[in-house]
Amino acid sequence: MVSRAHETEPIGGFARNTLRSSAGMADLSNSEYTTGRWPAIWDSRTRGTKLKALEPLVSFASRPILTPLHFSPGCYTNPTKGVKKETAAEEFKEWWSLLLEDHTTVFSDGSEQYDQGKFIGYGYAIYKGQALVGSGYGAINIISYVFDAEAIGALKGLQYIVRLTTDKQTLITICIDSTSVIWCICTNAVALLQWAFLECYGIIETRDINIRWSSGYIGIEGNEQADRLADLGAKSGRVSEDNCAHPTISDIGSIACLSKRNTTYNWWCIAKNSLSATYSKWELEYSIKEPPELTLPRGIFHRLLAMCIGHGDFSFYHCRFQYTDAELNCIYGYNKTPDHIFFCDYSVRKFRKWPNRAPFPPANKQQGMDYIKSLFGKPKDFADFLKQTRCFEHPYQAV
């Protein structure tokens, strides 16, 4: 929980938003104003920025293109049809066991491995009836996602069928366990992997192809085979020299997001060293988002903020600035300190009404701080704590 001390944006937030907007412009725009028309005005010998490091990746990524909307029969139907995975798997097995040899099915899957590094792979298996007639596997760019691998696996399987048979009347069913991939194939391609889905559309338009959901990890033979091949593809590291080797817009965005988080974190690690010891002891993290505590009424939020920063109605604060007319003790005669809120006699008497309380009242300052920390991010609980303890009220009200 960090309050907004001023309306201008903090340095960490400014750097974060700069990376976000700049990476977005470089990813999505072919305009001469964002792709290098203007000569560099800085010395090329200077150290490159984090955004500059993304430039080689952006140049390889496939840029989105404007295409007509794509709709296929049943594109608005939920691929799962609202059926549980176990039930759907049994129905699928029964359907698949009755297929004839002239019916081709394509199973595809993606895999992510972390053995000595991150690797992403795809695999596909092709059946005529219940006989395996073809298969393949491979790896894709290591900064990609399993979603990318599953979509590319489906595309590679379709391309294999096109090479395998020239009969355009052959009935083909694509069996995929990812509903996200099915939605993209049936409706509109997402920009992050548009090239793969557009190639799928081109093949689907020339062949008799249906799409069916095959729930994963339920013992479906084709799914299990495709999963094993995807694992082999990830471990092989064999990346084809096409778009599979290049990062997608989403992959580059992930790197940009990581850079934004690192920039904010590094700035905060330096900035928090200049904070007062009173504030630092709470070990608060920096966040760009508006903290939920700002929804509290001004008077209640003041109590929380004053307790964290030590600037408030406390005896040492009044003595420091020599406020002779200030009241240094609470209504029960105890010295007013930031941790007085959970050690006041009246507050302890109401311990049973404390929200999210421990079995016993705080026995020392650290336990009291731990309790208040548990209320950070829960403004309603903190407001309820003040309401139940009433330790800031006047004597005639609290009695």
Secondary structure, 3 states (H helix, E strand, C coil): CCCCCCCCCCHHHHHHHHHHHHHHHHHHCCCCCCCCCCCCCCCCCCCCCHHHHHHHHHHHCCCCCCCCCCCCCCCCCCCCCCCCHHHHHHHHHHHHHCCCCCEEEEEEEEEEECCCCCEEEEEEEEEECCEEEEEEEEEECCCCCHHHHHHHHHHHHHHHHHHHCCCCCCEEEEEECCHHHHHHHHCCCCHHHHHHHHHHHHHHCCCEEEEEECCCCCCCHHHHHHHHHHHHHHHHCCECCCHHHCCCHHHHHHHHHHHHHHHHHHHHHHHHHHCCHHHHCCCCCCCCCCCHHHHCCHHHHHHHHHHHHCCCCCHHHHHHCCCCCCCCECCCCCECCHHHHHCCHHHHHCHHHCCCCCCCCCCCHHHHHHHHHHHCCCHHHHHHHHHHHCCCCCHHHHC
